Amino acid sequence: MSYIKPNFRHPRLPTNALGYTVADYDGSISTLCAGCGHDSISAAIRNACFLSSIPPHRIAKVSGIGCSSKMPTYFLGKSHGFNSVHGRMPSVATGASLANRSLTYIGVSGDGDTASIGMGQFIHLVRRNVNMTYIVANNGCYGLTKGQDSATADEGSISKYGDVNAFEGIDLASLALLQGASFVARSFSGDKEQLEPLIRAAMGHNGFAFIDVISPCVTFNNHVGSTKSYAATRDHLDVMPLDFVPMREEIRTQYSEGTSKSVTLHDGSVIYLHKAETGFATDDRTGSLNAIQKAKEEGRILTGLLYLDPDTQDLNHNLDIASRPLNELGKDELCPGSKVLNSINEGLR
């Protein structure tokens, strides 16, 4: 069996501002379970990069371990990539961003990779405001090890084996907000019309941009009693308005506040979205936290752009790191000599 996509593409595929087709942003054929929401996230990332006209070789993908962390194989096959140790992707992303700020960094993780073994690293990535887009494919279970509850599984949710989760789930969007993230959003893997603009907005943000994506596991967490199944997610979505203006063109959702819209997923199923009528201030961190909590108490999943600080400064700026990539600096710049070293030491006394 081959995991490489054939080279043939339709000769009249549309091109972006750089002359690339969407096929230039493809990766290998996915080996995930058929119908997995993670594949829809991969497609959304691919389309967002194509629409934003980012050269594939100017993108760096980083991930940890898990079904979600396999995803970078399935998109942007011509980009840089690093698959790190379980839960340690934030360290790799931080170092790479400091060494070369000219690349667009996309981190892909899962609820286990982020909310369990990688929690400590994730928190520091947020507070340092590393300039990257961090996407969590959140299915509430460990798909690679047969469906045990993850740290984001909701209290009372029933596993495929009939066990009831007795613990309160970690809300990663709320955690990111509390820790000071400058861009926080939540979406659903089946909502392409919302997810793609959110990813484009995140990649255009100067600082740490976090997107929590509910992505049902079709094998281990898509049954009656699961709160992260396709059926449960479709029935409990609250979709917030999304208006974002990137440098090149304006992106808007295609239906009005206070209205509903049906969206057909890749598997033929239909989700029904309702956009809230109330005004939502995305620059109010406390208001965003309260809105998430209120939706949770009502049994709803609040999605969309939840918080944005457009005036934030990223880690490179705060540390006054060289603006040019380290591999482009010459010997005299990297090793300026003892006089400069002595001057630095004296300034620290």
LONU-999268 format. One record per residue (C-alpha): residue number from 0; x, y, z. Coordinates in steps of 0.2 Angstrom, whole numbers, plus 2048, in hexadecimal, padded with zeros to 3 digits. Layout:
# LONU-999268
REC resi  xx  yy  zz
REC  NUM   X   Y   Z
...
END
This chain:
# LONU-999268
REC resi  xx  yy  zz
REC    0 800 800 800
REC    1 807 811 7FC
REC    2 804 820 807
REC    3 80A 82D 7F9
REC    4 7FD 836 7F0
REC    5 7FE 835 7DD
REC    6 807 844 7D4
REC    7 7F8 846 7C7
REC    8 7EE 856 7CB
REC    9 7E0 85E 7C1
REC   10 7E8 86A 7B5
REC   11 7DC 878 7B9
REC   12 7DD 878 7CC
REC   13 7DC 88A 7D2
REC   14 7EC 893 7D8
REC   15 7EF 89F 7E6
REC   16 7F9 8AF 7E6
REC   17 809 8A6 7E5
REC   18 804 89B 7D7
REC   19 802 88B 7E1
REC   20 7F3 87F 7E0
REC   21 7EC 877 7F0
REC   22 7F5 867 7EA
REC   23 805 86F 7EE
REC   24 800 86F 801
REC   25 7FB 85D 801
REC   26 804 84F 80B
REC   27 804 83C 80B
REC   28 7F4 832 80B
REC   29 7EC 831 81D
REC   30 7ED 821 826
REC   31 7E1 826 833
REC   32 7D0 81E 835
REC   33 7C3 822 828
REC   34 7B9 830 82D
REC   35 7C5 837 83A
REC   36 7C2 849 83E
REC   37 7D5 84B 83E
REC   38 7D6 84A 82B
REC   39 7C9 858 82A
REC   40 7D5 863 835
REC   41 7E4 85E 829
REC   42 7D9 864 81A
REC   43 7D5 874 823
REC   44 7E7 878 826
REC   45 7EC 874 815
REC   46 7DE 87F 80D
REC   47 7E2 88D 81A
REC   48 7F4 88D 814
REC   49 7EF 88D 802
REC   50 7E3 89B 804
REC   51 7EF 8A5 80E
REC   52 7FC 8A3 800
REC   53 80A 89D 80C
REC   54 818 895 803
REC   55 819 882 809
REC   56 82C 883 80C
REC   57 829 892 818
REC   58 81E 887 824
REC   59 824 87C 832
REC   60 819 86F 839
REC   61 81C 868 84B
REC   62 813 85A 854
REC   63 815 84E 863
REC   64 80E 83C 864
REC   65 7FC 836 861
REC   66 7EF 834 853
REC   67 7EF 847 852
REC   68 802 849 851
REC   69 802 83D 842
REC   70 7F8 84A 838
REC   71 807 855 832
REC   72 80B 847 826
REC   73 7FB 849 81D
REC   74 7FD 85C 819
REC   75 80B 867 813
REC   76 816 85A 80C
REC   77 822 867 806
REC   78 824 870 817
REC   79 830 86E 825
REC   80 82A 861 832
REC   81 830 85B 843
REC   82 826 84D 84D
REC   83 82C 84E 85F
REC   84 82B 844 86E
REC   85 81A 842 877
REC   86 815 852 87F
REC   87 825 85B 87A
REC   88 820 864 86A
REC   89 820 875 873
REC   90 833 874 877
REC   91 836 871 864
REC   92 82B 87E 85F
REC   93 832 88B 86B
REC   94 844 888 865
REC   95 840 888 853
REC   96 836 898 854
REC   97 845 8A0 85D
REC   98 851 89A 850
REC   99 847 89F 841
REC  100 839 8AB 843
REC  101 836 8AD 830
REC  102 82C 89C 82F
REC  103 81A 899 833
REC  104 819 88C 841
REC  105 80A 880 842
REC  106 809 875 851
REC  107 7FD 866 851
REC  108 7F9 85D 861
REC  109 7EC 852 86A
REC  110 7E3 853 87A
REC  111 7EF 846 881
REC  112 7FE 84E 87A
REC  113 7F9 85F 881
REC  114 7EE 85C 890
REC  115 7F7 84E 898
REC  116 80A 84A 895
REC  117 80D 85B 88C
REC  118 803 866 898
REC  119 812 86E 8A0
REC  120 81A 872 890
REC  121 80A 879 889
REC  122 808 885 897
REC  123 819 88C 894
REC  124 816 88E 881
REC  125 806 898 885
REC  126 80E 8A4 892
REC  127 81D 8A7 887
REC  128 812 8AC 878
REC  129 81C 8A2 86B
REC  130 817 8A7 85A
REC  131 80E 898 853
REC  132 7FD 890 84F
REC  133 7FA 882 85C
REC  134 7EB 876 857
REC  135 7E5 869 862
REC  136 7DB 85B 85A
REC  137 7D0 857 869
REC  138 7C6 847 86A
REC  139 7C6 843 87D
REC  140 7CE 833 87B
REC  141 7DF 82A 877
REC  142 7DC 823 866
REC  143 7ED 81A 864
REC  144 7EB 810 874
REC  145 7D9 80A 872
REC  146 7CE 819 878
REC  147 7D2 81C 88A
REC  148 7CB 82D 891
REC  149 7D7 83B 88F
REC  150 7D8 84A 89A
REC  151 7CC 854 88F
REC  152 7BE 847 891
REC  153 7AF 84F 899
REC  154 7A9 849 8AA
REC  155 79B 83D 8A7
REC  156 7A0 838 896
REC  157 79E 826 892
REC  158 7AD 81C 88A
REC  159 7AA 80F 87C
REC  160 7AD 802 889
REC  161 79E 809 894
REC  162 7A9 812 8A1
REC  163 7A3 823 8A8
REC  164 7B0 830 8AA
REC  165 7B1 836 8BC
REC  166 7BC 845 8B9
REC  167 7BA 857 8B3
REC  168 7C1 859 8A2
REC  169 7CF 866 89F
REC  170 7C8 874 894
REC  171 7D8 879 889
REC  172 7D0 889 882
REC  173 7CC 88F 894
REC  174 7DE 88A 89A
REC  175 7E6 894 88B
REC  176 7DB 8A3 88F
REC  177 7E0 8A2 8A2
REC  178 7F2 8A1 89E
REC  179 7F2 8B0 893
REC  180 7F1 8A9 881
REC  181 7EF 8B8 874
REC  182 7E4 8AE 868
REC  183 7D8 8A0 86E
REC  184 7CB 898 863
REC  185 7C1 888 862
REC  186 7B9 87E 854
REC  187 7B2 86E 84D
REC  188 7BB 863 841
REC  189 7AC 862 837
REC  190 7A9 874 835
REC  191 7B5 879 827
REC  192 7AD 88A 824
REC  193 7B1 88F 836
REC  194 7C2 886 838
REC  195 7CB 88B 828
REC  196 7C9 89E 82C
REC  197 7CE 89B 83E
REC  198 7DE 893 839
REC  199 7E2 8A1 82C
REC  200 7DF 8AD 83A
REC  201 7EA 8A4 846
REC  202 7F8 8A3 83A
REC  203 7F7 8B6 837
REC  204 7F8 8B9 84A
REC  205 808 8C0 851
REC  206 80A 8B4 860
REC  207 803 8A4 867
REC  208 7F3 89F 85F
REC  209 7E9 890 866
REC  210 7DB 887 85E
REC  211 7D2 879 867
REC  212 7C9 86E 85A
REC  213 7BC 861 85F
REC  214 7C0 852 854
REC  215 7B6 843 858
REC  216 7BF 832 858
REC  217 7B4 827 84C
REC  218 7BC 817 853
REC  219 7BC 819 866
REC  220 7B2 829 86A
REC  221 7A3 82A 85E
REC  222 795 821 868
REC  223 786 825 873
REC  224 78C 82C 883
REC  225 79C 834 87D
REC  226 79B 847 87E
REC  227 7A8 849 870
REC  228 79F 83E 863
REC  229 799 845 852
REC  230 787 845 858
REC  231 78A 84D 869
REC  232 795 85A 861
REC  233 789 85E 853
REC  234 77B 860 860
REC  235 784 86C 86C
REC  236 78E 878 861
REC  237 78C 88B 864
REC  238 795 894 856
REC  239 79B 8A6 859
REC  240 79D 8B3 84B
REC  241 7AE 8B3 843
REC  242 7B5 8C3 83A
REC  243 7C7 8C3 836
REC  244 7D1 8CF 82A
REC  245 7E2 8C8 825
REC  246 7EE 8D2 81B
REC  247 7E8 8CD 80A
REC  248 7D5 8CA 80B
REC  249 7C6 8CA 816
REC  250 7BF 8BA 81D
REC  251 7AD 8B9 823
REC  252 7A1 8AB 828
REC  253 793 8A8 81C
REC  254 784 8A9 827
REC  255 77D 8B7 832
REC  256 77C 8B8 845
REC  257 76C 8B1 84C
REC  258 76A 8A5 83D
REC  259 76E 892 83B
REC  260 777 889 82D
REC  261 778 877 829
REC  262 78A 870 823
REC  263 78C 85F 81B
REC  264 79C 856 821
REC  265 7A8 84C 816
REC  266 79F 83C 81C
REC  267 78E 842 816
REC  268 787 846 828
REC  269 780 858 82B
REC  270 784 863 83A
REC  271 779 872 83E
REC  272 781 881 844
REC  273 779 890 84D
REC  274 782 8A1 84E
REC  275 780 8AA 85F
REC  276 776 8BB 85E
REC  277 77F 8C3 86C
REC  278 78E 8CE 869
REC  279 79E 8C5 86E
REC  280 7AD 8D0 873
REC  281 7BD 8C6 86E
REC  282 7C8 8D2 877
REC  283 7C0 8CE 888
REC  284 7CA 8C0 890
REC  285 7BF 8BF 89F
REC  286 7AF 8C0 894
REC  287 7B6 8B2 889
REC  288 7B9 8A7 898
REC  289 7A8 8AA 89F
REC  290 7A0 8A6 88E
REC  291 7A9 896 88D
REC  292 7A3 891 89E
REC  293 791 896 89B
REC  294 790 88C 88B
REC  295 798 87D 895
REC  296 78B 87F 8A3
REC  297 77D 87F 895
REC  298 784 86F 88D
REC  299 78B 879 87E
REC  300 79B 87A 875
REC  301 7A0 88C 871
REC  302 7AA 88D 861
REC  303 7B2 89B 857
REC  304 7BF 8A9 85B
REC  305 7BE 8AA 86E
REC  306 7CC 8B6 872
REC  307 7D8 8C1 868
REC  308 7E5 8CE 86D
REC  309 7EB 8D6 85D
REC  310 7F9 8E0 866
REC  311 802 8D2 86E
REC  312 815 8D0 86D
REC  313 81C 8BF 86A
REC  314 82B 8B6 872
REC  315 838 8BB 865
REC  316 833 8CE 868
REC  317 833 8CC 87B
REC  318 845 8C4 87B
REC  319 84B 8D0 86D
REC  320 851 8C1 863
REC  321 85A 8C4 852
REC  322 84E 8C7 845
REC  323 857 8BD 838
REC  324 858 8AA 839
REC  325 867 8A3 843
REC  326 86D 899 834
REC  327 86F 8A9 82A
REC  328 87A 8B2 836
REC  329 88C 8B3 832
REC  330 89B 8AE 83D
REC  331 89E 8C0 843
REC  332 88C 8C2 848
REC  333 88C 8B1 852
REC  334 89D 8B3 859
REC  335 8A0 8C6 85B
REC  336 8AF 8C4 866
REC  337 8B5 8C7 878
REC  338 8B2 8DA 878
REC  339 89F 8D7 875
REC  340 89E 8C9 882
REC  341 8A7 8D3 88F
REC  342 89B 8E2 88C
REC  343 88C 8D6 88E
REC  344 893 8CF 89E
REC  345 896 8E0 8A5
REC  346 884 8E6 8A1
REC  347 87E 8D7 8AB
REC  348 888 8DB 8BB
END
